[in-house]
Amino acid sequence: MRVAIIVDTLNIGGAQKLITSFVSAVSKQRIQPTIVSLRDQAAAVNLDLLHSAAVDVKIFPSHSLLNLGRLIRLVHFLRAEKFDLIHTHLSYANILGSLAGYYAGIPVIATLHSTGNDSYRKSGLLLRLEGVILHYFARRIVAVGHRVAAAYRRLLGSRPIDVIPNGSHAASTLSTGTTTTPP
């Protein structure tokens, strides 16, 4: 199975840790991932992990989220590579990946990683745009925890959100003895 994993950036972060862990785990399976980053910034450690797992990394940078040229290049790339599935991580990737998947005719699984209260979000516009795009264009939506799912529930209306708790977070709460309960 050929999977395009689209992410905002390959800098250090929780989504990137999940992606590098995933590609390391599936390197001997019948899953062939390709990483697509929407920014040309990347942490050397992440690139090293991806290259050691023999994973292709493609970069589709732009100075703005809704750059039509980048969207068209991404759609052409996804079609040409004949991916079976697109898996997106983080807001920009959820928006662009869902649109590109729709136009390329490839199903998209979008992953929600935060509650939308990140400091980089200057307004709720990005969050609302992400909610609308995911509502209409993503095949499945996954949240990395119950609080993340609850934060998106209002934006996604009746769309089901699958909750798969982040394994890294679950492991750290087990080791510290703290737990979180779903709301």
C-alpha positions in Angstrom: 0.0 0.0 0.0 1.4 3.4 -1.0 0.6 6.1 1.6 1.4 9.8 1.3 1.9 11.3 4.7 1.4 15.0 4.6 2.6 17.2 7.5 3.0 21.0 8.0 6.7 20.7 8.8 9.3 18.2 9.8 10.6 20.3 12.7 10.5 18.7 16.2 7.0 18.1 17.5 4.5 15.5 18.6 3.1 14.9 15.1 6.6 14.5 13.7 7.5 12.0 16.5 4.3 10.0 15.6 5.3 10.0 11.9 8.9 8.9 12.4 7.8 6.2 14.8 5.2 5.0 12.3 7.6 4.8 9.3 10.2 3.0 11.4 7.5 0.4 12.4 6.2 -0.2 8.9 9.5 -0.3 7.1 9.3 -4.1 6.9 5.5 -4.2 6.2 3.6 -3.9 2.9 3.2 -0.2 3.5 5.3 2.2 1.4 5.1 5.7 3.0 6.2 8.9 1.3 6.5 12.0 3.5 5.3 15.3 2.1 6.2 18.4 4.1 4.6 21.7 3.4 7.6 23.7 4.7 11.2 23.4 3.8 12.2 23.6 7.5 13.2 20.2 9.0 15.0 18.9 12.0 18.1 16.9 11.0 17.1 14.2 13.5 13.8 13.7 11.7 15.4 13.6 8.3 18.0 11.1 9.5 15.3 8.8 10.9 13.2 9.0 7.7 16.2 8.4 5.4 17.4 5.5 7.6 14.0 3.9 7.1 14.4 4.4 3.3 11.4 6.8 3.2 11.1 9.3 0.4 10.7 12.9 1.6 9.1 15.5 -0.7 8.9 19.2 0.0 6.1 21.5 -1.2 6.9 24.9 0.3 4.9 28.1 -0.2 4.7 31.5 1.5 1.0 31.2 2.0 -1.4 28.4 2.9 -3.8 28.8 0.0 -1.3 29.0 -2.8 -3.1 27.6 -5.9 0.1 26.7 -7.7 1.3 24.5 -4.7 -2.2 22.9 -4.6 -2.0 22.0 -8.3 1.6 20.7 -8.0 0.5 18.6 -5.0 -2.5 17.1 -6.9 -0.4 16.3 -9.9 2.3 14.6 -7.7 -0.3 12.5 -5.8 -1.9 11.4 -9.0 1.4 10.6 -10.7 2.6 8.6 -7.7 -0.6 6.6 -7.6 -1.0 6.7 -3.8 -3.7 4.5 -2.3 -4.2 6.7 0.8 -3.3 10.1 2.1 -2.7 10.6 5.8 -2.5 14.2 7.0 -1.2 15.7 10.2 -1.6 19.3 11.5 -3.8 22.1 10.3 -2.1 23.2 7.0 -1.7 19.5 5.9 -5.3 18.7 6.9 -6.5 21.6 4.8 -4.3 21.2 1.7 -4.1 17.4 1.9 -7.8 17.0 2.1 -8.4 19.3 -0.9 -5.5 17.7 -2.9 -6.8 14.2 -2.1 -10.3 15.1 -3.2 -9.1 16.5 -6.5 -6.7 13.6 -7.0 -9.4 11.0 -6.2 -7.5 9.5 -3.2 -9.1 9.0 0.2 -7.8 11.1 3.1 -7.5 10.3 6.7 -6.9 13.5 8.7 -5.3 13.5 12.1 -6.1 16.2 14.7 -3.2 16.9 17.1 -4.2 19.9 19.1 -7.1 21.6 20.8 -6.8 24.7 18.5 -5.5 26.9 21.3 -1.9 26.9 19.9 -0.1 30.3 20.1 0.6 30.3 16.4 -3.1 30.6 15.6 -3.7 34.4 15.4 -7.4 34.0 14.9 -10.0 31.2 14.8 -10.1 31.6 11.0 -7.6 28.8 10.4 -9.4 26.5 12.8 -12.8 27.2 11.1 -11.3 26.7 7.6 -9.8 23.4 8.8 -13.2 22.3 10.2 -15.1 23.1 7.0 -12.5 21.4 4.7 -12.4 18.3 6.9 -16.1 18.1 7.2 -16.6 17.9 3.4 -13.3 16.5 2.0 -11.7 14.0 4.5 -12.8 10.4 4.4 -12.0 9.8 8.1 -11.0 12.0 10.9 -8.8 10.9 13.8 -8.0 12.8 17.0 -5.0 11.9 19.2 -7.1 12.2 22.3 -10.6 12.8 23.7 -9.9 16.5 24.5 -8.7 17.1 20.9 -11.9 15.4 19.6 -14.0 17.5 21.9 -12.3 20.7 20.7 -13.2 19.9 17.1 -16.7 18.5 17.7 -18.5 21.9 17.2 -16.6 22.6 14.0 -17.2 19.2 12.5 -20.9 18.8 13.3 -22.2 15.3 12.9 -18.9 14.0 11.4 -17.6 11.1 13.4 -14.2 11.5 15.0 -12.2 8.4 15.8 -10.1 8.8 18.9 -6.8 7.0 19.0 -4.9 8.3 22.1 -1.3 9.3 21.3 0.9 6.5 22.4 3.8 8.8 23.5 1.5 10.8 25.7 -0.1 7.6 27.2 3.3 6.2 28.0 4.4 9.4 29.7 1.2 9.5 31.8 1.8 5.9 32.9 5.3 6.6 33.9 4.4 9.7 35.9 1.2 8.2 37.4 -1.0 11.0 36.1 -4.0 10.3 34.1 -6.5 12.3 32.0 -10.1 11.3 31.7 -12.1 12.1 28.6 -14.6 15.0 29.1 
